[in-house]
């Protein structure tokens, strides 16, 4: 009874094509933003902000970038972690060469370097697709990771081979480095993620997004309709890599504080791919659902025995975490192969007609 369209009249094409056409959806989104911007910073402790929310937002942004390529364009990629690394190393080099420029500018600009590399490795997408394209992007993953290790210029000849985040401020407030508080870093990451999510939503709901979906559904038919496949696919690679690059820069500068090349290995690429598949291909909210299931749920499971006072060894809890998360992943994929976002859509559709069954 509380989730109905009764009395909500659409008097323009813009209202009819809105991303959130129902008032309750808009109110729910506003409530989520209030919780994220006000409640969590005020009442969240350091562990919640630094170890749960910041990684969750950063991984969600990386999943959105990969979802643009895999979910909306239908191009399988296994090199997203390498593109995150390009963004991180680009932001590091720019911040050390131009220390007077605000670090947030370089974090956003690092995405353009990742986009350029993504376009370069996306050139084979015109000739190959499916598993063959996945192998090509896997080659990009290994090649770029080799560059991160062997090209010492990228990490300023640091003997440890790691990139270390310099301390930077914004309006006199430290946002990177050891003096930056978890609340500050969380709010900076939140603003960037919300803004880029809104931008991605506008892109996929516009002409460019419809072009990508046409290529995804049947590229030959899209070409017969006049869509140029190479520019469309390269644009998808560029936008996807841009988002992954910004996500990688955020991961190093506002989460880890320092990183070695192993932080951008193939495991991270598979982790992002699992988030996209479990959350829902071709869904913005599915990227957040997938990141929550993969990152937040294991933290909750690890903390449950201690919260309940159960005498279980830490190693046993770790094994149980892998078992439970893996079983839940299999369960959700069996129940709804289109991901958690589809389950969310079904639940909303049921609410729109409740208490009637149809």
N, C-alpha and C positions, 0 to 999 in steps of 0.2 A: 504493500500500500504506500510505502514511502519512496518507491523508485518507479515513478510513472511519468509518462509524457503528457498526461491529460492536462489541457489548458495551456500547454506550451506551444504557441503558434509561431511558425516561421514565416516571416514576411519579406524575406530577401533571399537571393541565391547564396549570399555569404553565410547567412544563418543556417541554411539547409546543408551547406557543405562544411560546417564547422567541425573541428576535430572532436570537440566535446559538445554535441548538440543538446544534451539533456542537462538541465539546471543542477541536478544532484551530482553529476559528474564534475561540474565546475566547482561546486561547493566542496566536494571531496578533495579535489586537487588543491583548492585554497587551504583546506585544513592540513593537508600533507605539507604544504609549503610553510605554514605557520609552525607546525611541529618541527620541521627541519631547521628553520631559521631562528626560532625563538626558544622552543621547549628544550630541544637537545642541547644547544649551547649553554643554557642556563642551568640545567639539572644534570647533564651528562658528566660523568667523571672522566679522568684522563684516559683510562683504558678504553672506555666506550668510544671516545672521540678519536684517539690516535691509532687504536688497534682494530676497531670495528668499522666505524663510519667512514673514515678517510680512505682506507683500502677498498671498502665497498663502493664508494662513489667513483674512485679511480678505475677500478675494474669494470664498473658499469659503463663508464665512458669508452673504455677499450672495447667492450662487448658491443656497444652501439656502432663503433667504427667497423668492426668485423661484420656486424649484422647488415650494414649497408651493402657490403660486398657479397656476402653469402646469402642473406635472407631476401634482400630486395633485388639483387642483380643475378643471383644464381651462380656466382663464381666462387668455387671452393678455394680457400687460402689457408695455408699452414705457416705463413711467415709473419703473422701479426706481431709476435713478440720482437722480431727483428726490427720492424718498423717502429715499435715503441722504443727500442734501443736507439734508433737513428734520432728520434725526437729528444731523448735524454742526452745523448752525446752532443747534439747540435745546440741544445740549450746551455749545456755546460761550457762549450767552446765560446759561444756568443757572450755568455756572462763573464768569462775571464778576459776576452778580448775587449769588450766594451763594458767595463764595470760600472760606468756612470748611468747606464740605461736601466730602467726598472726591470726587475727580474720577470715580472708577469708578462712584459712585452716579449721577452725572449722565449718564455714558455709557450706563448701562442705562436710566435714566429717559427719555433722549432717544428711545428706541424707542416710548414711549407717544405722544409727539407725532407721530411718523411714522405710527403706527397710526391715530390720529385723522384725519390727512389722507388716509390710504389708504382709510379707511371712507367719507369724504366723496366721493372720486372713484370709489369702488366702487359707489355707489348705482345708476349706470346698468346694472350687470351683470345686474339682474333682467330688463331689457327687451331688452338687446342682448348679443351674444356674438360670438366669432370676430374677424374683422378689424374689425368695427364697434367692439367693445370695445377693441381695440388702438388704434384712432384716438382713443378717449376717453382712454385712459391716456397716449397721445402728447400730447394737449392738456394733461394734467396736467404732463407733463415740461416743455413749453415755458412754461406759466404759472408753475410753481414756480421755474424757472430765471430767468424775468423778475423774480420777487419777490426772488430772491437778489441781483440786480443793482440793482434800483430802490429797494428798501426799505433805507435806510441804517441804520435801527435794528438790523437783524439783525447787522450787523458793527460796531456801536458807532461809526458815522460815521468809520470808518477811511478816510483819504484814498485809500489804495491799493485799497479795496474788498475786501480779503481778511480772512479770520479768522486770527488768529495765536494759537497755543496757549500758554496761560500755563504756567509751571513749577509742577508739583504733586508732592507726595511721598506715599508710603504707608509707614507705620512708619519714617519717617526716610529712606526710599530714594526717590530721584527716579524717577518713572515717566513724566512728560511734560516737555517742554522740552528745551533743548540739553544739559543735564547728565545726562539719562536715558541709560543704557547700552543698547546693542542687546539684550543678554541679558535685561535687566529688561523692556524693552518686549515682547520675544518671549514671555517667560513669562506676562506679563499677558494678552496676546492669546490665547495658547494655552489658558490656563485658561478664559477667557470663551468661546472657540469650542468647546472640548470640552464645557463645561457646557450651552451652548445647543444644540449638536448632539444631546446626550443628551435634552434636553427636547423638541426637534423630533421625534426618533425615537419617544419615548413618545406624543407627540400623534398622529402619523400611524398608529401601530399600535393606537390605541385607538378609542373610539367616534367621536370627532370626525374622525379620519382616514378611517374607513369611510364617514362621511357625505360627506366631500369626494369620495372616490372614486366613490361612487354618483352624485353630481352630475356628476362628470366623465364617467362612462360613458354616462349617459342621464338628463338632468335631469327630463324628463317622467315617466319611470318612478320616479325618486327622489321626486318630488312625490306620485305616486300611492301610494307606500309610506308617506307621512306625513312626509317630510322637508320642512321649511320652507326654501325655496330662498333667500329674501333673507337670513335670519340666517346660513345656512351660507356663502353667498358673501361676505357682509360680514365674517364671522369669518375667512375665508381671506384677505381683503384686509388685515384688521387684523394677523393674525399675520405675514403676509408682509412688510407694511410695517414691523412692529416689528423683524424681523430685518434688514431693509435699513437701517433707521434706526440700529440699534446698529452695523452694519457701517460705515456712513458716519461715525459718530462715532469709531470705532476708526481708520478710514482717516486722518482729520485729526489726531487727538490722538496716535496711537501709530505712525503711519507717515510722513505728509507733514510734520507740524509746523506747516503753514500751508496755506491753500487759497483759491483764488478760485472764483467761480461756475462757471467753465469746467471745473473738476474734476468736476462732476456733469452733464456734457452728455449728449447723446443717444448719443454713442459708448460711454460706460460702460454705458448701458442695453442696447445691442446686444451689448456684450462679455459681460455677465452672461447674456443670452439664449442666446448661442452656447455658453457654458459649460454651461448647463442642457441644451441640445439634444444637444451632443456627449457630455457626461457620461452622460446618460440621464434622461429624464423620469420623475418619480416614484421617484427613488432618492436616498438620502442620500449614499451613497458616490460616486454619479455626479457630484454637485456638486463633490467633491474631485478626481475624475478630470478633469472639465472645466476646473477652475481650474488644475490642473497642466499640462494640454495647452496652454492658452491663455497662461498666464503663465510657467511654468518652462521649458517646451520652447524657446521663443525665446531665453531667456537661455543655455541650454545650446548651442544652435546658434551663437549669436554668439561664444561662448567657445571653440568647437572649433578654428577656424583658428589662433588664437593659441596654444592648447595644443599643437597639432600642428606648429607652426612654419611654417604655410603663408603665403606672402606675398600675402595677399588684402586689397584695400583695404576700409576700414570701410564705405563706401557699398555696395560689392558684397556684403559679408556681410549688410548690412541687407536688400538686395533678395532675396538667397537665403533669408533667414529667412522673409520673407513668402511666397515661393514654396513652400518646404518645408512650412511650417505649413499653408498653404492646401491643398496637395496631400494632406497627412495627414488634414486634416478631411474632404475629399471622399472619401478612401479609407475612413476609418472609417465614414462615413455610408452608403457603398455596401455595405460588408461587413456592417455591422450598424446598420440605421436606428434601433434602440432605444438606441444609445449604447454608450459604453465599459463602463458598468455591466452591460449584457447580455452583452458579451464576457467579463467577469469571471465572471458566473454560469455561462456555458457552460463556461469553463475549470474551474471548481470541480466542475461536474457530471461532466465528463470524468474528473477526478481521482478522484471517488468510485467509479467503476467500473473504473478502470485496473487491470490491463492489458487488460481485456475491452472490446470496443467497444460494449457495451450494458448 
